[in-house]
Amino acid sequence: MARLFARYCGRREAILQKTLSMLDEAISLQPENADFHSEIAAQKCMLGEYNEAYAIYQRASTFDETNQAPLYGMIYCKIQQDQLEDAGQ
């Protein structure tokens, strides 16, 4: 549900804050769910918080090494920060 609202909110900060609180509740129920962590990181990217999003993607990648979403997210964060050499690695 949080993902749906986040994608259609037009990056409105107030709505993203609500969807992030929904995800925090979901993580309290399933703390090692990589998808939940990846979604938080994606929403942090929507807010322009790329450093924090990168750290969350890193954490998500430790929970499920087969999930590629955190890897793609980390690359996206580096590209948005103009760290193209780091993104290429």
Beta strands, then each sheet from edge to edge (+ up, - down):
end
